[in-house]
Amino acid sequence: MISHTEAIDIINKYVSNGKETNLNLNNALNHILSRDIYSAINFPPFSQSAMDGYAISHISESLIYSIEGEVAAGDNAEDIQIREKEAVRIFTGAMLPSNAIAVIKQEDVELVDVKTIAINKVVKAEENIRPIGEQTKTGELILSKGTKLTPGSIGYLAMLGISTVSVYKKPTIIIIATGSELLPQGEKLTPGKIYESNTYTLKAALQSQGFKADVKIVKDDPESTNTIAKEAIEKYDFIIFTGGISVGDYDFVHDVLVECGVQELFYKVKQKPGKPLYFGMKDNKIIFALPGNPAAVLTSFYIYVLEALGKYLGDDKLKLSHSHRVINDEYVKSKNLTYFLKGKKSKTEVSILKDQSSAMLSSFVHADCLIILPEGVEKIEKGEKVEIISLR
């Protein structure tokens, strides 16, 4: 049996970045870049007007200018030269004539007549001009490997003429719930049976992080479990079992994974809830076997499965945020285990919720954090600072 920190270290040691794929920007939201991106152009690619107004090439003492021509957004102004005491009508985003030194916004001029303006302010060189490369220069690193693509970054890439990006392909995932007692939703509840909920919990948790997952339910039968395990390892990148991983007479998952040739990287963690936790790999496929108790399933997902998914995608931000709070409760625990307790936090404090049993999913309805009580500590006093993981 290993410690919580050892388990995290093993996950980070063995899980590597997943497969790369090229995506059109329209399909790339929330994906993680697998390569650095450099700009192939300056942006803006030409000097632009930042305002609707008048471009000038000289500052006249009289501040009176004749209007000679017009440049709208999209016009080519390469051949336009502005002479002294002349101004060119120009619009926001339009290309500046090469010898323009300033743009006077239209609010700062008066029309003397249809062909003449008078400037009613002090003119400064370079005002209201967006120079070439103001935002980005050719060859500049614009987004680094590991960046999560947001609406802003996607728009920025499109602005620079980049239409496809190399990203880490999101993994294919299957959740396999084991247990002969499990009934699908919609069937009549009969003695000895319970409704299967772990796949709903995990699928929702995955969806909240932008992942899709397929679902299977299998009875406590070694042959059925073996068949579905082999199929899953062949087809999926992440395989998540729930239940069947302890040491009971009807717990077959561990033996099946051995038969399937999965490399066991750890089995059983010194923690509560979720001691019978399994992590292994085969052919770069990642296999977790989580305990069957519902609260232990969700806790294990937050602590370990998310860690592996983040490493696979190169996304450090996929991990939930850690912080510290003052605890409002005294708590006595086993010194040899790390505890993850469901809690309710404020800006400075945190309280332990009732019903901490690994079977009690109901307290997760109200929990907005997990309180970490580390191995080696036997008693937490009220008023101590503790580490928490925010769930929302």
C-alpha positions as CSV (number, residue, x, y, z in Angstrom):
1,M,0.0,0.0,0.0
2,I,1.4,3.4,-1.0
3,S,0.7,7.0,0.2
4,H,-1.5,9.5,-1.6
5,T,1.6,11.6,-2.6
6,E,3.4,8.5,-4.0
7,A,0.3,7.6,-6.0
8,I,0.2,11.1,-7.6
9,D,3.9,10.9,-8.3
10,I,3.4,7.5,-10.1
11,I,0.6,8.9,-12.2
12,N,2.8,11.9,-13.3
13,K,5.7,9.6,-14.0
14,Y,3.9,7.1,-16.2
15,V,1.2,9.2,-18.0
16,S,2.6,11.0,-21.0
17,N,1.0,13.4,-23.4
18,G,-1.6,11.8,-25.7
19,K,-1.9,11.8,-29.4
20,E,-1.7,15.0,-31.5
21,T,-4.3,16.0,-34.1
22,N,-4.9,19.0,-36.3
23,L,-8.1,20.9,-35.9
24,N,-9.8,23.7,-37.7
25,L,-10.1,26.7,-35.3
26,N,-13.9,26.3,-35.4
27,N,-13.5,23.0,-33.6
28,A,-10.6,23.8,-31.4
29,L,-12.3,25.5,-28.4
30,N,-11.0,24.2,-25.0
31,H,-8.4,22.0,-26.7
32,I,-4.7,22.2,-25.6
33,L,-2.0,23.2,-28.0
34,S,0.6,20.5,-28.6
35,R,3.1,22.9,-30.2
36,D,4.2,26.4,-30.0
37,I,2.7,28.8,-32.5
38,Y,4.7,31.7,-34.1
39,S,3.2,34.5,-36.2
40,A,4.0,34.4,-39.9
41,I,2.9,38.1,-40.3
42,N,3.0,41.4,-38.6
43,F,-0.2,42.6,-37.1
44,P,-1.4,45.0,-38.1
45,P,0.3,44.2,-41.5
46,F,0.3,47.9,-42.3
47,S,0.0,51.2,-40.4
48,Q,-3.7,51.7,-39.6
49,S,-5.9,54.6,-38.6
50,A,-7.2,54.1,-35.0
51,M,-10.0,56.6,-35.6
52,D,-12.4,58.1,-38.1
53,G,-10.8,61.4,-39.0
54,Y,-8.2,63.0,-41.2
55,A,-4.6,61.9,-41.9
56,I,-1.9,64.6,-42.3
57,S,1.8,64.5,-43.2
58,H,2.8,67.9,-41.8
59,I,1.7,70.1,-38.9
60,S,0.7,73.4,-40.3
61,E,0.9,76.5,-38.1
62,S,-2.5,77.7,-39.3
63,L,-4.0,74.2,-38.7
64,I,-6.1,74.7,-41.8
65,Y,-6.0,71.8,-44.3
66,S,-7.7,71.1,-47.7
67,I,-9.3,67.7,-48.0
68,E,-7.7,65.7,-50.8
69,G,-9.1,62.2,-51.2
70,E,-10.4,59.5,-48.9
71,V,-9.2,56.1,-47.7
72,A,-11.8,53.6,-46.4
73,A,-11.1,50.3,-44.6
74,G,-9.9,47.8,-47.2
75,D,-8.5,50.4,-49.6
76,N,-4.9,50.2,-50.8
77,A,-3.2,53.5,-49.9
78,E,0.3,52.5,-51.0
79,D,0.4,55.1,-53.9
80,I,-1.2,58.0,-51.9
81,Q,1.2,60.8,-50.8
82,I,-0.2,63.6,-48.6
83,R,1.1,67.0,-49.4
84,E,1.8,69.8,-47.0
85,K,-1.4,71.6,-45.9
86,E,-3.5,68.8,-47.2
87,A,-5.5,66.1,-45.3
88,V,-6.9,62.8,-46.4
89,R,-10.3,61.7,-45.1
90,I,-9.7,58.3,-43.4
91,F,-11.7,55.7,-41.4
92,T,-11.0,53.3,-38.5
93,G,-8.8,50.4,-39.6
94,A,-7.9,51.9,-43.0
95,M,-4.4,51.7,-44.4
96,L,-2.5,54.9,-43.8
97,P,-0.6,56.6,-46.6
98,S,3.1,56.0,-46.1
99,N,4.0,59.6,-45.2
100,A,1.1,60.2,-42.8
101,I,2.4,61.3,-39.3
102,A,-0.9,61.6,-37.4
103,V,-4.7,61.1,-37.6
104,I,-6.9,63.9,-36.3
105,K,-10.1,62.4,-35.1
106,Q,-13.2,64.0,-36.6
107,E,-14.4,65.3,-33.3
108,D,-11.3,67.6,-33.2
109,V,-11.9,69.3,-36.5
110,E,-14.4,71.8,-37.9
111,L,-15.6,71.9,-41.5
112,V,-14.8,75.3,-42.9
113,D,-16.4,74.2,-46.1
114,V,-16.9,71.0,-48.0
115,K,-13.2,70.9,-49.0
116,T,-11.5,72.5,-45.9
117,I,-11.1,71.6,-42.3
118,A,-9.7,73.5,-39.3
119,I,-8.1,71.5,-36.5
120,N,-9.0,72.8,-33.0
121,K,-6.4,71.0,-30.9
122,V,-2.7,70.6,-30.5
123,V,-1.5,67.9,-32.9
124,K,1.0,65.3,-31.7
125,A,3.0,63.1,-34.1
126,E,1.9,59.4,-34.2
127,E,-1.5,60.1,-32.5
128,N,-4.3,57.8,-33.5
129,I,-2.0,55.6,-35.5
130,R,-1.6,51.8,-35.1
131,P,1.9,51.0,-36.3
132,I,2.9,47.9,-38.2
133,G,3.3,45.0,-35.8
134,E,1.8,46.8,-32.9
135,Q,0.1,43.7,-31.6
136,T,2.3,41.0,-33.1
137,K,5.6,40.9,-35.1
138,T,6.6,38.3,-37.6
139,G,8.3,35.4,-35.9
140,E,7.0,36.2,-32.5
141,L,5.8,33.4,-30.2
142,I,2.1,34.0,-29.8
143,L,0.8,30.9,-28.0
144,S,2.9,28.3,-26.2
145,K,2.5,24.5,-26.1
146,G,0.1,23.6,-23.3
147,T,-2.2,26.7,-23.8
148,K,-5.9,26.0,-23.5
149,L,-7.7,27.6,-26.5
150,T,-10.3,30.2,-25.4
151,P,-12.6,32.3,-27.6
152,G,-10.0,35.1,-27.3
153,S,-7.1,33.0,-28.4
154,I,-9.0,31.5,-31.3
155,G,-10.0,34.9,-32.5
156,Y,-6.4,36.1,-32.2
157,L,-5.1,33.1,-34.3
158,A,-7.7,33.8,-36.9
159,M,-6.7,37.4,-37.0
160,L,-3.2,36.3,-37.9
161,G,-4.4,34.1,-40.7
162,I,-4.0,30.8,-38.8
163,S,-6.9,28.4,-39.6
164,T,-5.7,25.1,-38.1
165,V,-3.8,24.2,-34.9
166,S,-2.0,21.2,-33.6
167,V,-3.6,20.0,-30.3
168,Y,-3.7,17.1,-28.0
169,K,-6.5,14.8,-29.0
170,K,-9.1,14.3,-26.3
171,P,-8.9,10.7,-25.1
172,T,-11.6,8.2,-25.7
173,I,-13.0,7.1,-22.4
174,I,-15.2,4.3,-21.1
175,I,-16.7,3.9,-17.7
176,I,-17.4,0.3,-16.7
177,A,-19.6,-0.2,-13.6
178,T,-19.4,-3.7,-12.1
179,G,-21.9,-5.3,-9.8
180,S,-24.7,-7.9,-10.0
181,E,-26.8,-5.8,-7.7
182,L,-26.9,-2.9,-10.2
183,L,-30.1,-2.0,-12.0
184,P,-30.3,0.4,-15.0
185,Q,-32.5,3.4,-14.5
186,G,-36.1,2.8,-15.5
187,E,-36.3,-0.8,-14.3
188,K,-38.4,-1.8,-11.3
189,L,-36.4,-1.9,-8.0
190,T,-36.5,-5.5,-6.6
191,P,-35.1,-6.9,-3.3
192,G,-31.3,-7.0,-3.2
193,K,-30.9,-4.5,-6.1
194,I,-29.9,-0.9,-6.3
195,Y,-30.0,1.6,-9.1
196,E,-26.6,2.1,-10.8
197,S,-25.4,5.6,-10.2
198,N,-21.6,5.6,-10.5
199,T,-21.6,5.9,-14.3
200,Y,-23.9,8.9,-14.1
201,T,-21.6,10.5,-11.5
202,L,-18.5,10.0,-13.5
203,K,-20.0,10.9,-16.8
204,A,-21.2,14.2,-15.4
205,A,-17.8,14.9,-13.8
206,L,-16.1,14.2,-17.1
207,Q,-18.6,16.4,-19.0
208,S,-17.9,19.2,-16.6
209,Q,-14.3,19.1,-17.7
210,G,-15.1,18.9,-21.4
211,F,-14.9,15.1,-21.9
212,K,-17.2,12.5,-23.4
213,A,-17.5,8.9,-22.2
214,D,-19.2,5.7,-23.1
215,V,-20.7,3.5,-20.4
216,K,-21.1,-0.2,-19.7
217,I,-22.5,-2.2,-16.8
218,V,-21.2,-5.7,-16.1
219,K,-22.3,-8.3,-13.6
220,D,-19.9,-9.8,-11.0
221,D,-18.8,-12.5,-13.4
222,P,-15.1,-13.1,-14.3
223,E,-15.8,-14.1,-17.9
224,S,-18.0,-11.1,-18.7
225,T,-15.6,-8.8,-16.9
226,N,-12.7,-10.3,-18.9
227,T,-14.5,-9.9,-22.2
228,I,-15.5,-6.3,-21.6
229,A,-12.0,-5.4,-20.3
230,K,-10.2,-6.7,-23.4
231,E,-12.6,-4.9,-25.7
232,A,-12.2,-1.6,-23.7
233,I,-8.4,-1.8,-23.7
234,E,-8.4,-2.4,-27.4
235,K,-10.8,0.5,-28.2
236,Y,-10.3,3.3,-25.6
237,D,-7.5,5.5,-24.2
238,F,-8.9,5.7,-20.7
239,I,-10.7,2.8,-19.0
240,I,-12.4,3.5,-15.6
241,F,-13.8,0.6,-13.7
242,T,-16.0,1.2,-10.6
243,G,-16.4,-1.6,-8.1
244,G,-15.0,-5.2,-8.1
245,I,-11.5,-4.1,-7.1
246,S,-11.5,-5.0,-3.4
247,V,-10.8,-8.5,-1.9
248,G,-14.3,-10.0,-1.7
249,D,-15.3,-13.3,-3.3
250,Y,-17.1,-11.4,-6.1
251,D,-14.4,-8.8,-6.8
252,F,-12.9,-9.9,-10.1
253,V,-11.5,-6.8,-11.7
254,H,-7.9,-7.0,-10.3
255,D,-7.5,-10.6,-11.5
256,V,-9.0,-9.8,-14.9
257,L,-6.6,-6.9,-15.4
258,V,-3.7,-9.3,-14.6
259,E,-5.0,-11.7,-17.2
260,C,-5.3,-8.9,-19.7
261,G,-1.6,-8.1,-19.3
262,V,-2.1,-4.7,-17.7
263,Q,1.0,-3.4,-15.9
264,E,0.0,-2.7,-12.3
265,L,1.5,0.6,-11.2
266,F,-0.2,0.8,-7.9
267,Y,-3.0,-1.0,-6.0
268,K,-4.3,0.3,-2.7
269,V,-3.6,3.7,-1.3
270,K,-3.3,4.7,2.3
271,Q,-6.4,7.0,2.2
272,K,-10.0,7.4,3.2
273,P,-12.2,7.1,1.3
274,G,-11.0,4.9,-1.6
275,K,-8.3,2.6,-0.2
276,P,-8.8,-0.1,-2.9
277,L,-7.7,2.1,-5.8
278,Y,-5.9,0.6,-8.8
279,F,-3.9,2.3,-11.5
280,G,-2.2,0.5,-14.5
281,M,-1.3,0.8,-18.1
282,K,-1.1,-1.3,-21.2
283,D,0.0,-0.1,-24.6
284,N,-0.2,3.5,-23.4
285,K,-3.9,2.8,-22.4
286,I,-4.6,4.2,-18.9
287,I,-6.7,2.0,-16.6
288,F,-8.2,3.0,-13.3
289,A,-10.2,0.8,-11.1
290,L,-12.1,2.8,-8.5
291,P,-13.9,1.5,-5.4
292,G,-17.6,0.9,-5.8
293,N,-18.9,3.1,-3.0
294,P,-20.3,6.3,-4.7
295,A,-18.5,8.9,-2.6
296,A,-15.2,7.1,-2.9
297,V,-15.7,7.0,-6.7
298,L,-16.2,10.8,-7.0
299,T,-13.4,11.6,-4.6
300,S,-11.0,9.3,-6.5
301,F,-12.0,10.9,-9.7
302,Y,-11.2,14.4,-8.4
303,I,-7.9,13.4,-6.9
304,Y,-6.4,10.9,-9.3
305,V,-8.3,10.6,-12.6
306,L,-8.3,14.3,-13.2
307,E,-4.6,14.3,-12.5
308,A,-4.0,11.7,-15.2
309,L,-6.3,13.5,-17.7
310,G,-4.4,16.7,-17.2
311,K,-1.1,15.1,-17.7
312,Y,-2.4,13.3,-20.9
313,L,-3.6,16.6,-22.4
314,G,-0.7,18.7,-21.1
315,D,-3.2,20.8,-19.2
316,D,-2.0,21.9,-15.8
317,K,-5.2,23.9,-15.3
318,L,-7.4,20.8,-15.5
319,K,-6.4,20.1,-11.9
320,L,-8.7,21.5,-9.2
321,S,-7.3,24.5,-7.3
322,H,-5.8,24.0,-3.9
323,S,-5.9,26.6,-1.1
324,H,-6.0,26.9,2.7
325,R,-8.7,27.7,5.2
326,V,-9.2,27.7,8.9
327,I,-11.2,24.7,10.0
328,N,-14.2,25.1,12.2
329,D,-14.1,21.6,13.6
330,E,-12.0,19.3,15.7
331,Y,-11.4,15.9,13.9
332,V,-9.7,12.7,15.0
333,K,-8.4,10.3,12.3
334,S,-6.1,7.4,11.7
335,K,-2.5,8.6,11.7
336,N,-1.6,6.2,8.9
337,L,-4.1,7.5,6.3
338,T,-4.7,10.6,4.3
339,Y,-8.4,11.7,4.7
340,F,-10.4,13.6,2.0
341,L,-13.4,15.0,3.8
342,K,-16.3,16.7,2.1
343,G,-16.6,20.3,3.3
344,K,-18.3,23.7,2.9
345,K,-16.0,26.7,2.6
346,S,-16.2,30.5,3.0
347,K,-13.5,33.0,2.1
348,T,-11.5,32.2,5.2
349,E,-13.0,29.1,6.9
350,V,-14.1,25.6,6.1
351,S,-16.5,23.2,7.9
352,I,-16.7,19.4,7.8
353,L,-20.0,18.2,6.5
354,K,-21.9,15.3,8.1
355,D,-22.1,11.9,6.5
356,Q,-18.5,11.3,5.5
357,S,-18.9,7.5,4.8
358,S,-17.6,6.4,1.4
359,A,-21.1,5.2,0.6
360,M,-22.8,8.6,1.3
361,L,-23.0,10.5,-1.9
362,S,-25.7,12.8,-0.4
363,S,-23.2,15.0,1.3
364,F,-21.5,15.7,-2.0
365,V,-24.7,17.5,-3.0
366,H,-23.8,20.2,-0.5
367,A,-20.0,20.0,-0.6
368,D,-18.0,22.6,-2.5
369,C,-14.6,21.4,-1.4
370,L,-12.5,18.4,-0.2
371,I,-10.6,18.9,3.0
372,I,-7.2,17.2,3.0
373,L,-6.0,15.8,6.3
374,P,-2.6,14.3,5.6
375,E,-1.0,11.1,6.7
376,G,1.0,11.4,9.8
377,V,-1.5,13.6,11.6
378,E,-3.9,12.1,14.2
379,K,-5.9,15.1,15.3
380,I,-6.9,18.4,13.8
381,E,-7.8,21.1,16.2
382,K,-10.5,23.7,15.6
383,G,-8.8,26.9,14.3
384,E,-5.9,25.1,12.5
385,K,-5.2,25.9,8.8
386,V,-5.9,23.0,6.5
387,E,-5.5,22.4,2.8
388,I,-8.6,22.2,0.6
389,I,-9.4,21.3,-3.0
390,S,-12.2,23.6,-4.4
391,L,-14.9,21.7,-6.3
392,R,-16.7,24.9,-7.3
